[in-house]
Amino acid sequence: MSAARPRQQRGLACQECRRKKLRCDRQEPCSACVASGVFCTIDLDRPPRGPKRGHLKELRARIETLERRISDHDGPFNIDDLVDLDFENAPTVADVDVGDVNGDGQMNIPLSSGNVTHNPPKSPTPPRPQPVVSLVAGNLHYPNQQPTLNLRTPESLGATSGAIPMLTGADMDQLYFDRVHVFIPLLQQNRYFSWARQPYQSGSHICLQYALWTMAACFSSHFQLLCGNLYRDTRQMLERLELEDGALDEAFQLQRAQAWILVAVYEILRTSFHRAWMSAGRAIRLVQVMKLHDLDSSSQPGDGSLVAPGTDTVDVEEKRRTFWMAYCLDRLFSALNTLPFSINENIISTRLPALEADFQQGSFVVMPFLSEALAEKEPTIMGPFTEIVIFCTIWGQILCHQQQNVLQPECEASIVKFWDHQIWLDNHLTRRIEQHQRINPKSPVWVDATLLFVNMVAQAAVLGLSKSTESNRWHVQGYEAVATRYQEKSFVAAQELASLSQDLSKLSFFKIHPFTSIPLLFCRDFITAQTNLDHVVDEDLLRIVEALQRLKEANLLCQAQLTVVTEGKTTIIESLLDWEEQDFHLSP
C-alpha cells in the first residue's frame, strides 16, 4: 500500500501567506508573492504554541479575587484595588490547555480555589526582535533595525506632513485611478494595490505613492488643501533618496522615474514651468539609464515570440508605458520651448503600449514598433495613449524639420530638399489624421477627453507644418502656390482647434487632459503672429482665449495667455519666463 501523500509541502509558510490565510507553496519566493509583486519573507523564530506553565492557576486566582471583591459588602468596593492585577498578560481562551476541557467541551475552571496570594506586577519584558529572512536579498535582518532591503517610512525620508490616514490614502488611490490614470497610464492597478498595502516599502515605492497622491489631490476639490504638503514631501523624499548610497539600485529606478513624471505633470499645472521642465528631465535621464528605449531590441519587426518563460509581462508593460510617457513629455515640452529633444526616435527599439484593457488584465499582446505604426497604410485600432505617442512623434518631426532648415544655405539644392521633406510630412500627417478620424469618429453628444486631446495635437501639428513655410527664403519661383496652400490649411486647422476647444465645456474640469492647454496655446501663438487677420480668424482667437480662461484657475500654462494678450509677448516660452520672474504663480 502506497504511503499517504502529505497534506502540504514541508517547510515554513511565508509571512504574507500567513497574513492573507493562503496556502503557501513553500518556494523561495512563493508563487503567491511573485504574482502579487510583494517581498516574500519567512519568520524563522516563531514563538512556541500552547499555554505557559501556571497560566491556568493565575486565571483561577483572578476570577476568585474579582468574585470576592464584588460580593464583599463589609467594606466599600474600590476599583483601585484591582490595579495590581496583571490583566495585560492574562491568558486568553487560546492559552488554556486542552487537558482542562471536559468531555462536554466545557472548561473546568472552578470559581473558588481557596486563599489567593497577590503577586506584585512584573515589569514587562521587551520582546526580542524576531529574525526575518528576505528571500529577495537572501540575508537576515531584524524588523527594528535598518533592513538590508532599505525598507523605509515616509518620516525616515524627510516627510514632514505626518502620516496619511488609511482611509484618506485609500480614497486618493481610487481617485488617481478614476481621474488621473486615464491621462498618465503608468501603473497596473492590481500590482499597485499589492505593494501599496504593505507595512514596509522601499523608499522609491513611498515616493511613487506620494507622487500619486499629489496628483490625486490635484484632481479633487475635496483634497485640494493636501496638494502643497504632499508635493513638498514627494520632492524632498525623491531628492534625499538620490543622495543616499544605493539610490541608483536598478530594482527601484522604475518607481523613481514614474514618480518624477507625476511630479513634472503636477508642476506644469500648479507651480513652475521651469521646475516642471527640470523634473521631466530627471525622468527622461532615468529611463535612459534603464535603457527603456531598448526593451524589445532582441525581437524583429513582426516577430510574435517575444516573451521568454518566466517573464513578468506586467512589469515589462509598465516599463514601456513609463518610457513612452517620458517620451511624450519630451515632445510636448519642446513644443513650448522650441529646444532640441532629449530622446532620439530613430534609436527606439521599444514596442508601443498595449491597449488599456489588456494591460490591466495582464494579457500579453504584441504591439508594433513606432516605425511600423508610422509606416502602416491601413488603419489599426490603437489605444488613446498610443495615438498620443504617434501624433506627438509627427509633431516632433515637424518641429525638427523647422529647426534644421533655419541654418540651411539658400541654394537650389536646399530649397528642393526642404520642399520634398515638407510635402512628405504633409502627406504623412494627412493620412494619419484620416485614419484616426475613421476609427474614432467624433460623437455629437459624448466627448472623450483623451481623444479630444489627440485631435488637438493633430491640428497643432498642421499649424507647425504651416509655420515651417513662413520664411520668405522658401517662397521661390515654382513653390508660391504650395506655400499659399499651406497657409490656407493652417487657417482651417486653427478653426478646427477653436471648434474643439468648445467641447471642453461639455467636460468636468477634472476630466480634461492636463496638457490640453499646450495645443491651445500653440494655436493662440500662431494666430496672434499673423498680420492679416480677418473677422473669422478673430473669432477663432476669441474662442481659444475663452477656453484658456476657463482652465486658468488651476493650470499654470493657461495663466500665461493673460500676459501674452495684455503685454504682446511673441512666444509662449517668452511669456512663461517673464511671468515666472514676477513670481506670479498658483499656490501649490
C-alpha positions as CSV (number, residue, x, y, z in Angstrom):
1,M,0.0,0.0,0.0
2,S,1.5,3.3,-1.0
3,A,2.3,5.9,1.6
4,A,-0.2,8.7,2.1
5,R,0.6,12.0,0.4
6,P,1.5,14.8,2.8
7,R,-1.2,17.5,3.1
8,Q,1.2,20.2,2.2
9,Q,4.9,20.6,1.4
10,R,7.4,20.7,4.2
11,G,8.8,24.0,5.4
12,L,7.5,27.2,6.8
13,A,4.8,29.3,5.2
14,C,5.9,32.9,4.4
15,Q,4.6,35.8,6.4
16,E,2.4,37.2,3.6
17,C,0.6,34.0,3.0
18,R,0.0,33.6,6.8
19,R,-1.4,37.1,6.9
20,K,-3.7,36.5,4.0
21,K,-4.5,33.0,5.2
22,L,-3.4,31.5,1.9
23,R,-1.9,28.0,1.2
24,C,1.8,28.8,0.7
25,D,3.8,26.5,-1.7
26,R,6.9,26.9,0.4
27,Q,9.0,28.1,-2.5
28,E,11.6,30.8,-2.2
29,P,10.0,33.1,-3.1
30,C,6.5,31.6,-3.2
31,S,4.2,31.9,-6.2
32,A,1.6,33.9,-4.4
33,C,4.1,36.7,-3.5
34,V,5.6,36.6,-7.0
35,A,2.1,37.0,-8.5
36,S,1.3,40.0,-6.2
37,G,4.7,41.6,-6.5
38,V,5.5,41.8,-2.8
39,F,8.5,40.7,-0.8
40,C,8.4,37.1,0.4
41,T,9.7,36.8,4.0
42,I,9.8,33.8,6.4
43,D,9.9,34.2,10.2
44,L,12.4,31.6,11.3
45,D,11.9,32.1,15.1
46,R,8.2,31.7,15.8
47,P,7.0,31.6,19.4
48,P,6.0,28.1,20.7
49,R,2.4,27.3,20.7
50,G,0.3,26.4,23.8
51,P,-0.1,28.0,27.2
52,K,2.7,28.8,29.6
53,R,3.0,26.9,32.9
54,G,0.9,28.3,35.7
55,H,-1.4,30.4,33.4
56,L,-4.4,28.4,34.4
57,K,-3.8,28.9,38.1
58,E,-3.3,32.6,37.7
59,L,-6.6,32.8,35.7
60,R,-8.5,31.0,38.5
61,A,-7.0,33.3,41.1
62,R,-8.0,36.4,39.3
63,I,-11.6,35.1,38.8
64,E,-11.9,34.3,42.5
65,T,-10.5,37.7,43.6
66,L,-12.9,39.6,41.4
67,E,-15.8,37.4,42.6
68,R,-14.9,38.1,46.3
69,R,-14.4,41.8,45.9
70,I,-17.7,42.3,44.1
71,S,-19.7,40.3,46.7
72,D,-17.9,41.7,49.7
73,H,-20.3,44.1,51.5
74,D,-18.3,44.7,54.6
75,G,-16.2,47.4,53.1
76,P,-16.6,49.7,50.1
77,F,-15.6,48.5,46.7
78,N,-12.7,50.4,45.2
79,I,-11.6,49.9,41.6
80,D,-8.1,50.9,42.6
81,D,-7.8,47.6,44.5
82,L,-7.6,45.9,41.1
83,V,-4.7,47.9,39.8
84,D,-2.2,45.4,41.0
85,L,-3.8,42.6,39.0
86,D,-1.8,41.9,35.8
87,F,-4.6,41.9,33.2
88,E,-2.2,42.8,30.4
89,N,-0.6,39.4,30.5
90,A,-3.6,37.4,31.5
91,P,-4.0,34.2,29.4
92,T,-6.8,34.1,26.8
93,V,-9.0,31.2,26.0
94,A,-6.5,30.1,23.4
95,D,-3.9,29.8,26.2
96,V,-5.9,27.2,28.2
97,D,-4.5,23.7,27.9
98,V,-6.8,21.3,26.1
99,G,-6.5,19.0,29.1
100,D,-8.7,21.4,31.1
101,V,-11.6,20.9,28.8
102,N,-14.1,18.2,29.8
103,G,-16.0,15.8,27.6
104,D,-18.8,18.2,27.1
105,G,-16.5,20.8,25.6
106,Q,-16.7,23.0,28.7
107,M,-13.6,24.3,30.5
108,N,-13.1,23.1,34.1
109,I,-12.4,26.5,35.7
110,P,-13.6,26.5,39.4
111,L,-14.6,29.9,40.7
112,S,-13.3,29.2,44.2
113,S,-9.9,27.7,44.9
114,G,-9.1,28.8,48.5
115,N,-6.8,31.5,49.5
116,V,-5.3,33.7,46.8
117,T,-1.8,35.3,47.1
118,H,-1.5,38.6,45.1
119,N,1.8,38.9,43.3
120,P,3.2,42.4,42.6
121,P,3.0,43.4,38.9
122,K,6.0,42.4,36.9
123,S,7.7,44.9,34.7
124,P,7.1,44.0,31.1
125,T,10.0,42.4,29.3
126,P,10.5,43.9,25.8
127,P,10.1,41.1,23.2
128,R,13.2,40.0,21.4
129,P,13.1,41.0,17.8
130,Q,12.4,38.1,15.6
131,P,14.8,37.5,12.7
132,V,13.3,37.5,9.3
133,V,14.9,36.1,6.1
134,S,14.4,38.2,3.0
135,L,14.1,35.9,0.0
136,V,14.9,38.8,-2.3
137,A,18.1,39.8,-0.8
138,G,18.9,36.4,0.8
139,N,20.1,37.6,4.2
140,L,19.0,38.1,7.8
141,H,17.8,41.3,9.4
142,Y,15.7,42.4,12.4
143,P,12.5,44.5,11.9
144,N,13.5,47.1,14.5
145,Q,16.8,47.7,12.7
146,Q,17.5,49.2,9.2
147,P,16.5,46.3,6.8
148,T,19.0,45.3,4.2
149,L,16.4,45.9,1.6
150,N,16.3,49.5,2.6
151,L,12.6,49.4,3.5
152,R,11.6,52.8,4.8
153,T,8.9,55.0,6.2
154,P,8.0,58.5,4.9
155,E,9.4,60.1,8.1
156,S,12.8,58.4,7.5
157,L,12.9,60.0,4.1
158,G,12.2,63.5,5.4
159,A,8.4,63.8,5.1
160,T,7.1,66.4,7.5
161,S,3.4,66.4,6.9
162,G,2.7,63.5,9.2
163,A,1.1,60.1,8.5
164,I,-1.7,60.0,5.9
165,P,-4.8,58.3,7.4
166,M,-5.5,54.9,5.9
167,L,-9.0,55.9,4.6
168,T,-7.6,59.1,3.2
169,G,-4.9,57.2,1.3
170,A,-7.4,54.6,0.1
171,D,-9.6,57.4,-1.2
172,M,-6.8,59.2,-3.0
173,D,-5.7,55.8,-4.5
174,Q,-9.1,55.4,-6.0
175,L,-9.2,59.0,-7.2
176,Y,-6.0,58.5,-9.0
177,F,-7.2,55.5,-11.0
178,D,-10.6,57.1,-11.6
179,R,-9.4,60.6,-12.8
180,V,-5.6,60.7,-13.4
181,H,-4.6,57.3,-14.7
182,V,-6.6,57.8,-17.9
183,F,-4.2,60.6,-18.8
184,I,-1.0,59.2,-17.3
185,P,-1.5,55.4,-17.7
186,L,1.7,54.1,-16.0
187,L,0.5,51.6,-13.4
188,Q,-1.3,48.4,-13.3
189,Q,-4.0,48.7,-10.7
190,N,-3.7,45.3,-9.1
191,R,0.1,45.4,-8.9
192,Y,-0.1,48.9,-7.3
193,F,-2.5,47.8,-4.6
194,S,-0.5,44.7,-3.9
195,W,2.6,46.6,-2.8
196,A,0.9,49.8,-1.6
197,R,-0.8,47.9,1.3
198,Q,2.4,46.5,2.7
199,P,3.6,47.8,6.1
200,Y,7.2,48.1,4.8
201,Q,8.1,49.6,1.4
202,S,11.2,50.7,-0.4
203,G,12.0,54.4,-0.5
204,S,11.2,54.5,-4.2
205,H,7.8,53.0,-3.7
206,I,7.0,55.5,-1.0
207,C,8.0,58.4,-3.3
208,L,5.8,57.0,-6.1
209,Q,2.8,56.6,-3.7
210,Y,3.2,60.2,-2.5
211,A,3.5,61.5,-6.1
212,L,0.4,59.5,-7.0
213,W,-1.5,61.1,-4.0
214,T,-0.2,64.5,-5.1
215,M,-1.8,64.1,-8.5
216,A,-5.0,62.6,-7.0
217,A,-5.4,65.6,-4.6
218,C,-4.8,68.0,-7.6
219,F,-7.7,66.4,-9.4
220,S,-10.1,66.6,-6.4
221,S,-11.7,69.6,-4.8
222,H,-12.0,67.7,-1.5
223,F,-8.3,67.2,-1.1
224,Q,-7.0,70.5,-2.6
225,L,-5.6,71.6,0.8
226,L,-3.3,68.5,0.8
227,C,-1.7,69.2,-2.5
228,G,1.1,71.5,-1.3
229,N,2.2,69.3,1.6
230,L,2.1,66.1,-0.4
231,Y,4.1,67.8,-3.3
232,R,6.8,69.2,-1.0
233,D,7.1,65.8,0.8
234,T,7.4,64.0,-2.5
235,R,10.1,66.3,-3.9
236,Q,12.0,66.2,-0.6
237,M,11.9,62.4,-0.4
238,L,13.0,62.0,-4.0
239,E,15.9,64.4,-3.7
240,R,17.0,62.8,-0.4
241,L,16.8,59.3,-1.8
242,E,19.1,60.3,-4.7
243,L,21.8,61.4,-2.3
244,E,21.9,58.2,-0.4
245,D,24.1,55.2,-1.1
246,G,22.5,52.6,-3.2
247,A,19.9,55.1,-4.5
248,L,20.7,54.1,-8.1
249,D,19.7,50.5,-7.4
250,E,18.3,49.3,-10.7
251,A,15.5,47.4,-8.9
252,F,13.8,50.6,-7.9
253,Q,14.7,53.1,-10.6
254,L,11.4,52.5,-12.4
255,Q,9.4,53.8,-9.4
256,R,11.5,56.9,-9.2
257,A,11.1,57.6,-12.9
258,Q,7.3,57.2,-12.6
259,A,7.4,59.5,-9.5
260,W,9.3,62.2,-11.4
261,I,6.8,62.0,-14.3
262,L,3.9,62.6,-11.9
263,V,5.8,65.4,-10.2
264,A,6.5,67.1,-13.6
265,V,2.8,66.9,-14.6
266,Y,1.8,68.5,-11.2
267,E,4.4,71.2,-11.5
268,I,3.4,72.3,-15.0
269,L,-0.2,72.5,-13.7
270,R,0.4,74.2,-10.4
271,T,3.9,75.6,-9.6
272,S,6.6,76.5,-12.2
273,F,7.3,75.7,-15.8
274,H,11.0,75.8,-15.1
275,R,10.7,73.3,-12.3
276,A,8.4,71.0,-14.4
277,W,11.0,71.1,-17.2
278,M,13.8,70.0,-14.8
279,S,11.7,67.3,-13.2
280,A,10.8,65.9,-16.7
281,G,14.5,65.9,-17.5
282,R,15.2,63.8,-14.4
283,A,12.5,61.3,-15.5
284,I,14.0,61.2,-19.0
285,R,17.5,60.6,-17.7
286,L,16.3,57.7,-15.5
287,V,14.5,56.0,-18.4
288,Q,17.7,56.4,-20.5
289,V,19.8,54.9,-17.7
290,M,17.5,51.9,-17.5
291,K,17.6,51.7,-21.4
292,L,13.9,51.6,-21.6
293,H,14.2,52.7,-25.2
294,D,15.7,49.3,-26.0
295,L,13.3,46.9,-24.3
296,D,12.4,44.9,-27.4
297,S,15.6,45.1,-29.4
298,S,16.0,41.3,-29.4
299,S,12.8,40.9,-31.4
300,Q,12.4,41.7,-35.0
301,P,9.5,43.7,-36.6
302,G,6.6,41.3,-37.0
303,D,8.1,38.8,-34.6
304,G,5.5,37.4,-32.2
305,S,7.7,35.2,-30.0
306,L,8.8,38.0,-27.7
307,V,8.4,36.8,-24.1
308,A,10.7,34.3,-22.5
309,P,9.3,31.8,-20.0
310,G,9.1,33.4,-16.5
311,T,9.0,37.0,-17.8
312,D,6.8,39.3,-15.8
313,T,4.7,40.8,-18.7
314,V,3.1,43.4,-16.4
315,D,6.5,44.7,-15.3
316,V,7.6,44.9,-18.9
317,E,4.5,46.8,-20.0
318,E,4.9,49.2,-17.1
319,K,8.4,49.9,-18.3
320,R,7.1,50.5,-21.8
321,R,4.5,52.9,-20.6
322,T,7.0,54.8,-18.4
323,F,9.3,55.3,-21.4
324,W,6.5,56.4,-23.7
325,M,5.2,58.9,-21.1
326,A,8.6,60.4,-20.7
327,Y,8.9,60.5,-24.5
328,C,5.6,62.4,-24.8
329,L,6.7,64.9,-22.1
330,D,9.9,65.5,-24.1
331,R,7.9,66.2,-27.2
332,L,5.2,68.4,-25.6
333,F,7.6,70.5,-23.5
334,S,9.9,71.0,-26.5
335,A,6.8,72.3,-28.5
336,L,6.7,75.1,-25.8
337,N,10.3,76.0,-25.6
338,T,11.4,75.1,-29.2
339,L,14.6,73.3,-27.9
340,P,16.0,70.0,-29.2
341,F,14.6,66.8,-28.0
342,S,16.4,64.6,-25.4
343,I,15.1,61.3,-26.8
344,N,16.0,60.3,-30.4
345,E,13.2,58.5,-32.0
346,N,15.5,56.8,-34.6
347,I,17.1,54.6,-31.9
348,I,13.9,53.4,-30.2
349,S,13.5,49.6,-30.0
350,T,10.6,49.5,-27.6
351,R,7.2,48.5,-28.8
352,L,4.2,50.8,-28.4
353,P,2.0,50.4,-25.3
354,A,-0.8,47.8,-25.3
355,L,-4.5,48.6,-25.0
356,E,-5.5,49.6,-21.5
357,A,-7.8,46.6,-21.0
358,D,-5.0,44.1,-21.9
359,F,-2.6,45.9,-19.6
360,Q,-5.0,45.8,-16.6
361,Q,-5.8,42.2,-17.2
362,G,-2.1,41.2,-17.6
363,S,-2.7,39.9,-21.1
364,F,0.3,39.6,-23.4
365,V,-0.3,41.4,-26.7
366,V,2.3,42.0,-29.4
367,M,2.2,45.7,-30.4
368,P,4.0,47.2,-33.3
369,F,7.1,49.4,-33.1
370,L,6.8,53.1,-33.6
371,S,8.4,52.9,-37.0
372,E,5.9,50.2,-38.1
373,A,2.9,52.2,-36.8
374,L,4.1,55.3,-38.7
375,A,4.6,53.4,-41.9
376,E,1.3,51.5,-42.0
377,K,-1.2,52.4,-44.7
378,E,-4.2,50.7,-43.3
379,P,-5.7,51.9,-40.0
380,T,-5.1,49.8,-36.9
381,I,-7.0,50.1,-33.7
382,M,-4.7,51.7,-31.2
383,G,-5.4,52.9,-27.7
384,P,-5.7,56.7,-27.0
385,F,-2.3,56.7,-25.3
386,T,-0.7,55.1,-28.4
387,E,-2.4,57.7,-30.6
388,I,-0.9,60.5,-28.5
389,V,2.5,58.9,-28.9
390,I,2.1,58.8,-32.7
391,F,0.9,62.3,-33.1
392,C,3.5,63.7,-30.7
393,T,6.1,62.0,-32.9
394,I,4.8,63.6,-36.1
395,W,4.6,67.0,-34.4
396,G,8.1,66.5,-33.2
397,Q,9.3,65.6,-36.7
398,I,7.7,68.8,-38.0
399,L,9.5,70.8,-35.3
400,C,12.8,69.2,-36.2
401,H,12.2,70.0,-39.8
402,Q,11.5,73.6,-38.9
403,Q,14.6,73.9,-36.7
404,Q,17.0,72.1,-39.1
405,N,16.2,74.3,-42.1
406,V,16.9,77.6,-40.3
407,L,20.7,77.0,-40.8
408,Q,20.4,75.6,-44.3
409,P,22.2,77.7,-47.0
410,E,20.0,79.5,-49.5
411,C,20.7,77.4,-52.6
412,E,18.6,75.4,-55.0
413,A,19.5,72.0,-53.5
414,S,18.5,73.1,-50.0
415,I,15.2,74.6,-51.3
416,V,14.3,71.3,-53.2
417,K,15.3,69.3,-50.1
418,F,13.2,71.4,-47.8
419,W,10.0,71.2,-50.0
420,D,10.4,67.5,-50.6
421,H,10.5,66.8,-46.9
422,Q,7.7,69.3,-46.3
423,I,5.4,67.6,-48.7
424,W,6.3,64.1,-47.3
425,L,5.5,65.3,-43.8
426,D,2.2,66.8,-45.0
427,N,1.1,63.6,-46.8
428,H,2.1,61.5,-43.8
429,L,0.2,63.7,-41.3
430,T,-2.9,63.9,-43.5
431,R,-3.1,60.2,-43.9
432,R,-2.7,59.6,-40.2
433,I,-5.4,62.1,-39.3
434,E,-7.8,60.5,-41.8
435,Q,-7.1,57.1,-40.3
436,H,-7.6,58.3,-36.8
437,Q,-10.9,60.0,-37.6
438,R,-12.2,56.9,-39.5
439,I,-11.5,54.7,-36.4
440,N,-12.6,57.2,-33.8
441,P,-15.5,59.3,-35.3
442,K,-16.5,62.3,-33.3
443,S,-19.6,61.9,-31.3
444,P,-22.1,64.9,-31.2
445,V,-23.3,64.1,-27.7
446,W,-20.3,62.4,-25.9
447,V,-16.7,63.7,-25.6
448,D,-13.7,61.6,-24.8
449,A,-11.2,63.8,-23.1
450,T,-8.2,61.8,-24.3
451,L,-9.3,61.6,-27.9
452,L,-10.2,65.3,-27.8
453,F,-6.6,65.9,-26.8
454,V,-5.3,63.6,-29.6
455,N,-7.3,65.7,-32.2
456,M,-5.9,68.9,-30.8
457,V,-2.3,67.7,-31.0
458,A,-3.0,66.6,-34.6
459,Q,-4.3,70.1,-35.6
460,A,-1.4,71.7,-33.8
461,A,0.9,69.6,-35.9
462,V,-0.8,71.0,-39.0
463,L,-0.1,74.6,-37.7
464,G,3.5,73.6,-37.1
465,L,3.8,72.4,-40.7
466,S,2.5,75.7,-42.0
467,K,4.8,77.6,-39.7
468,S,7.8,76.0,-41.4
469,T,7.0,77.8,-44.6
470,E,6.6,81.3,-43.1
471,S,10.2,82.3,-44.0
472,N,10.4,84.2,-47.3
473,R,13.6,82.2,-48.2
474,W,11.4,79.2,-49.2
475,H,8.9,81.3,-51.3
476,V,10.8,81.0,-54.6
477,Q,9.6,80.5,-58.1
478,G,7.7,77.3,-58.5
479,Y,6.7,77.0,-54.9
480,E,4.5,80.0,-54.4
481,A,1.3,78.1,-54.9
482,V,2.4,75.4,-52.5
483,A,3.2,78.0,-49.8
484,T,-0.2,79.6,-50.2
485,R,-1.9,76.2,-49.9
486,Y,-0.1,75.6,-46.5
487,Q,-1.3,79.0,-45.3
488,E,-4.9,78.1,-46.1
489,K,-4.5,74.8,-44.4
490,S,-3.2,76.5,-41.3
491,F,-6.3,78.7,-41.0
492,V,-8.5,75.6,-41.4
493,A,-6.6,73.9,-38.6
494,A,-6.9,76.9,-36.4
495,Q,-10.6,77.0,-37.0
496,E,-10.8,73.3,-36.1
497,L,-8.8,73.8,-32.9
498,A,-11.1,76.6,-31.9
499,S,-14.1,74.3,-32.5
500,L,-12.6,71.5,-30.5
501,S,-12.0,74.0,-27.6
502,Q,-15.7,74.5,-27.3
503,D,-16.1,70.8,-26.5
504,L,-14.2,71.4,-23.2
505,S,-17.4,73.0,-21.8
506,K,-19.0,69.6,-22.0
507,L,-16.5,68.1,-19.7
508,S,-16.0,68.4,-15.9
509,F,-12.8,70.2,-15.1
510,F,-11.3,67.1,-13.6
511,K,-12.0,65.2,-16.8
512,I,-9.9,67.5,-19.0
513,H,-6.4,66.3,-20.1
514,P,-3.7,68.1,-18.1
515,F,-1.8,69.0,-21.3
516,T,-4.8,70.4,-23.2
517,S,-3.5,73.9,-22.8
518,I,-0.4,73.2,-24.9
519,P,-2.0,72.9,-28.3
520,L,-4.4,75.7,-27.4
521,L,-1.5,78.0,-26.5
522,F,0.3,76.9,-29.7
523,C,-2.7,77.9,-31.7
524,R,-3.2,81.2,-29.9
525,D,0.5,81.9,-30.5
526,F,0.2,81.1,-34.2
527,I,-2.9,83.3,-34.7
528,T,-1.5,86.3,-32.9
529,A,1.6,86.2,-35.1
530,Q,-0.5,86.6,-38.3
531,T,-0.6,90.2,-39.6
532,N,-3.6,89.9,-42.0
533,L,-6.4,88.6,-39.7
534,D,-10.0,88.7,-40.8
535,H,-13.0,88.6,-38.6
536,V,-13.3,84.8,-38.9
537,V,-9.8,84.3,-37.5
538,D,-10.5,86.9,-34.8
539,E,-13.5,84.8,-33.7
540,D,-11.3,81.7,-33.6
541,L,-8.8,83.6,-31.4
542,L,-11.6,84.7,-29.1
543,R,-12.8,81.1,-28.7
544,I,-9.3,79.9,-27.9
545,V,-8.8,82.6,-25.3
546,E,-12.2,81.8,-23.7
547,A,-11.2,78.2,-23.4
548,L,-7.9,79.2,-21.7
549,Q,-9.8,81.5,-19.4
550,R,-12.0,78.6,-18.2
551,L,-8.9,76.5,-17.4
552,K,-6.6,79.2,-15.9
553,E,-7.8,78.8,-12.3
554,A,-5.8,75.5,-11.9
555,N,-3.5,75.5,-14.9
556,L,-0.2,77.3,-14.9
557,L,0.1,77.3,-18.7
558,C,-3.3,78.9,-19.2
559,Q,-2.3,81.8,-17.0
560,A,0.4,82.6,-19.4
561,Q,-2.1,83.7,-22.0
562,L,-3.1,86.7,-19.9
563,T,0.5,88.0,-20.1
564,V,0.5,87.4,-23.9
565,V,-2.7,89.2,-24.6
566,T,-2.0,92.2,-22.3
567,E,1.7,92.7,-22.9
568,G,2.1,91.5,-26.5
569,K,4.6,88.7,-26.0
570,T,5.5,86.9,-29.2
571,T,6.0,83.4,-27.9
572,I,4.6,81.1,-25.3
573,I,8.0,80.4,-23.7
574,E,8.8,84.2,-23.5
575,S,5.6,84.9,-21.7
576,L,6.1,82.0,-19.3
577,L,9.6,83.0,-18.4
578,D,8.6,86.6,-17.9
579,W,5.6,85.6,-15.9
580,E,7.6,83.3,-13.6
581,E,10.2,86.1,-13.0
582,Q,7.4,88.1,-11.5
583,D,6.7,85.2,-9.1
584,F,3.1,85.2,-10.1
585,H,2.0,81.6,-9.8
586,L,-0.6,79.3,-8.4
587,S,-0.2,78.2,-4.8
588,P,0.7,74.5,-4.7
